[in-house]
Amino acid sequence: MTTISENGISATYFETDHERVLEFSRDGRTAAVAQNIEGYGMLKVRDTPDSPEIERYYGFDMALDHAAELLGVKPTDLPVPDPGADMGM
C-alpha cells in the first residue's frame, strides 16, 4: 500500500487478490479506479473501492477525469502514487 497527499487530496494505491486499486479522497468524498490484478483490461471507476462500478474506460486519463469529477477537482490535481502510474491500456 502506498499513500501520498497533494492539493488536499489523498491517493492510496493497493492490490487485492483480484484488482489493482487507486483510491482518492477529499473532504469526505471518495473515488476509486480499479483494474484487474494482471494489469490489463478496462479501468472501472467507482465511488469507493467496494462499490459497484459507475463506468469503464480503456484509458487511464479518462478514468482520472471521471474520478476528479466525482471529487469536484481538476484531473491534474489528482496525485498518483508511482505503483499506480501505469494503470490503463
Backbone as CSV, one residue per row, in Angstrom:
resi,resn,N_x,N_y,N_z,CA_x,CA_y,CA_z,C_x,C_y,C_z
1,MET,0.854,-1.172,0.000,0.000,0.000,0.000,0.899,1.235,0.000
2,THR,0.543,2.168,-0.867,1.279,3.426,-0.967,0.280,4.567,-0.929
3,THR,0.517,5.552,-0.060,-0.362,6.712,0.048,0.445,7.989,-0.089
4,ILE,-0.082,8.917,-0.883,0.503,10.249,-0.993,-0.632,11.267,-0.899
5,SER,-0.281,12.491,-0.528,-1.272,13.570,-0.446,-0.707,14.824,-1.090
6,GLU,-1.521,15.431,-1.926,-1.183,16.697,-2.577,-2.470,17.438,-2.874
7,ASN,-2.423,18.740,-2.876,-3.567,19.570,-3.255,-4.819,19.254,-2.433
8,GLY,-4.640,18.821,-1.181,-5.778,18.485,-0.340,-6.448,17.168,-0.685
9,ILE,-5.780,16.361,-1.502,-6.322,15.074,-1.950,-5.362,13.969,-1.528
10,SER,-5.900,12.916,-0.923,-5.094,11.738,-0.596,-5.340,10.676,-1.656
11,ALA,-4.269,10.007,-2.054,-4.376,8.919,-3.026,-3.669,7.701,-2.453
12,THR,-4.378,6.586,-2.438,-3.819,5.334,-1.928,-3.890,4.276,-3.014
13,TYR,-2.755,3.663,-3.285,-2.687,2.544,-4.221,-2.526,1.268,-3.411
14,PHE,-3.346,0.251,-3.730,-3.196,-1.048,-3.082,-3.672,-2.133,-4.029
15,GLU,-3.321,-3.359,-3.701,-3.731,-4.509,-4.504,-4.507,-5.492,-3.639
16,THR,-5.539,-6.080,-4.240,-6.290,-7.162,-3.608,-5.929,-8.445,-4.353
17,ASP,-6.594,-9.511,-4.042,-6.344,-10.766,-4.760,-6.733,-10.670,-6.231
18,HIS,-7.636,-9.732,-6.558,-8.172,-9.659,-7.917,-7.952,-8.326,-8.633
19,GLU,-7.624,-7.271,-7.895,-7.551,-5.948,-8.520,-6.390,-5.099,-8.011
20,ARG,-6.011,-4.169,-8.874,-5.153,-3.051,-8.503,-6.111,-1.886,-8.286
21,VAL,-5.979,-1.152,-7.197,-6.934,-0.101,-6.864,-6.209,1.189,-6.515
22,LEU,-6.725,2.278,-7.040,-6.244,3.612,-6.728,-7.427,4.376,-6.154
23,GLU,-7.364,4.676,-4.851,-8.477,5.350,-4.174,-8.086,6.779,-3.837
24,PHE,-8.966,7.705,-4.195,-8.763,9.124,-3.907,-9.769,9.572,-2.859
25,SER,-9.364,10.485,-1.984,-10.305,11.058,-1.023,-10.017,12.538,-0.828
26,ARG,-11.108,13.281,-0.654,-11.026,14.731,-0.456,-12.297,15.188,0.248
27,ASP,-12.142,15.847,1.377,-13.270,16.422,2.095,-14.427,15.437,2.287
28,GLY,-14.120,14.211,2.640,-15.156,13.210,2.889,-15.718,12.539,1.650
29,ARG,-15.271,12.945,0.476,-15.708,12.325,-0.775,-14.624,11.371,-1.251
30,THR,-15.039,10.300,-1.902,-14.069,9.340,-2.418,-14.378,8.982,-3.864
31,ALA,-13.353,8.502,-4.533,-13.471,7.957,-5.886,-12.389,6.895,-6.007
32,ALA,-12.679,5.842,-6.732,-11.708,4.758,-6.898,-11.625,4.347,-8.361
33,VAL,-10.408,4.000,-8.765,-10.154,3.463,-10.095,-9.558,2.077,-9.875
34,ALA,-10.126,1.063,-10.521,-9.663,-0.312,-10.329,-9.375,-0.979,-11.669
35,GLN,-8.413,-1.880,-11.649,-8.019,-2.647,-12.830,-7.737,-4.073,-12.386
36,ASN,-7.894,-5.035,-13.274,-7.622,-6.420,-12.866,-6.167,-6.562,-12.422
37,ILE,-5.904,-7.552,-11.604,-4.588,-7.724,-10.995,-3.491,-7.976,-12.027
38,GLU,-3.865,-8.508,-13.194,-2.873,-8.754,-14.244,-2.389,-7.459,-14.897
39,GLY,-3.089,-6.354,-14.647,-2.637,-5.065,-15.158,-3.034,-4.788,-16.592
40,TYR,-4.076,-5.437,-17.070,-4.596,-5.108,-18.395,-6.110,-5.073,-18.300
41,GLY,-6.749,-4.643,-19.342,-8.209,-4.568,-19.326,-8.689,-3.179,-18.964
42,MET,-9.985,-3.034,-19.028,-10.585,-1.729,-18.784,-10.508,-1.346,-17.310
43,LEU,-10.456,-0.040,-17.090,-10.453,0.508,-15.742,-11.879,0.762,-15.302
44,LYS,-12.179,0.447,-14.061,-13.511,0.665,-13.504,-13.452,1.853,-12.556
45,VAL,-14.360,2.795,-12.715,-14.458,3.926,-11.801,-15.622,3.661,-10.861
46,ARG,-15.370,3.859,-9.573,-16.367,3.610,-8.536,-16.367,4.768,-7.544
47,ASP,-17.420,4.841,-6.737,-17.447,5.827,-5.658,-16.462,5.446,-4.549
48,THR,-16.372,4.150,-4.254,-15.444,3.612,-3.261,-14.837,2.342,-3.844
49,PRO,-13.760,1.813,-3.253,-13.184,0.583,-3.797,-14.157,-0.594,-3.827
50,ASP,-15.136,-0.619,-2.924,-16.060,-1.749,-2.839,-17.419,-1.520,-3.476
51,SER,-17.679,-0.309,-3.931,-18.998,-0.021,-4.503,-19.080,-0.509,-5.954
52,PRO,-20.302,-0.617,-6.492,-20.457,-1.030,-7.889,-19.812,-0.001,-8.833
53,GLU,-19.357,-0.498,-9.963,-18.728,0.414,-10.922,-19.749,1.387,-11.488
54,ILE,-19.257,2.591,-11.767,-20.083,3.622,-12.383,-19.876,3.599,-13.897
55,GLU,-18.615,3.432,-14.295,-18.257,3.486,-15.721,-16.952,2.729,-15.913
56,ARG,-16.691,2.308,-17.176,-15.426,1.668,-17.545,-14.737,2.489,-18.629
57,TYR,-13.416,2.492,-18.557,-12.610,3.237,-19.523,-11.399,2.410,-19.933
58,TYR,-10.954,2.585,-21.174,-9.709,1.967,-21.624,-8.521,2.765,-21.126
59,GLY,-8.633,4.085,-21.173,-7.505,4.941,-20.857,-7.498,5.438,-19.426
60,PHE,-6.307,5.501,-18.857,-6.120,5.987,-17.504,-6.544,7.451,-17.387
61,ASP,-6.221,8.251,-18.402,-6.586,9.674,-18.371,-8.093,9.863,-18.261
62,MET,-8.845,9.069,-19.007,-10.309,9.176,-18.952,-10.841,8.766,-17.582
63,ALA,-10.267,7.715,-17.007,-10.686,7.271,-15.672,-10.364,8.338,-14.630
64,LEU,-9.185,8.961,-14.752,-8.822,10.035,-13.822,-9.736,11.244,-13.978
65,ASP,-10.124,11.557,-15.204,-11.072,12.658,-15.433,-12.368,12.408,-14.664
66,HIS,-12.876,11.191,-14.738,-14.128,10.852,-14.060,-13.950,10.883,-12.542
67,ALA,-12.836,10.338,-12.049,-12.566,10.362,-10.609,-12.479,11.802,-10.104
68,ALA,-11.822,12.652,-10.869,-11.702,14.064,-10.487,-13.076,14.736,-10.447
69,GLU,-13.911,14.400,-11.410,-15.274,14.947,-11.434,-16.046,14.536,-10.177
70,LEU,-15.888,13.290,-9.750,-16.567,12.818,-8.543,-16.104,13.577,-7.295
71,LEU,-14.845,14.023,-7.310,-14.297,14.753,-6.168,-14.459,16.265,-6.295
72,GLY,-14.850,16.733,-7.472,-15.010,18.161,-7.691,-13.694,18.901,-7.849
73,VAL,-12.704,18.240,-8.464,-11.390,18.848,-8.684,-10.983,18.681,-10.147
74,LYS,-9.869,19.305,-10.518,-9.315,19.128,-11.857,-8.513,17.826,-11.899
75,PRO,-8.525,17.121,-13.017,-7.755,15.880,-13.121,-6.271,16.075,-12.796
76,THR,-5.735,17.226,-13.150,-4.315,17.484,-12.882,-4.024,17.671,-11.400
77,ASP,-5.059,17.842,-10.584,-4.880,17.963,-9.134,-4.722,16.605,-8.447
78,LEU,-5.092,15.527,-9.135,-5.045,14.200,-8.517,-3.603,13.693,-8.416
79,PRO,-3.139,13.402,-7.204,-1.819,12.783,-7.084,-1.937,11.301,-7.413
80,VAL,-0.926,10.745,-8.056,-0.942,9.323,-8.402,0.341,8.690,-7.860
81,PRO,0.216,7.784,-6.891,1.399,7.085,-6.379,2.089,6.317,-7.505
82,ASP,3.403,6.252,-7.462,4.178,5.591,-8.517,3.691,4.193,-8.888
83,PRO,3.343,3.327,-7.933,2.907,1.978,-8.338,1.635,1.968,-9.187
84,GLY,0.835,3.031,-9.130,-0.405,3.093,-9.903,-0.293,3.882,-11.191
85,ALA,0.877,4.422,-11.465,1.033,5.299,-12.626,0.912,4.583,-13.967
86,ASP,1.009,3.261,-13.977,0.946,2.520,-15.245,-0.406,1.852,-15.477
87,MET,-1.418,2.256,-14.751,-2.743,1.659,-14.947,-3.328,2.085,-16.289
88,GLY,-4.171,1.280,-16.851,-4.788,1.565,-18.147,-4.172,0.727,-19.245
89,MET,-4.754,0.861,-20.429,-4.258,0.060,-21.553,-3.371,0.880,-22.446
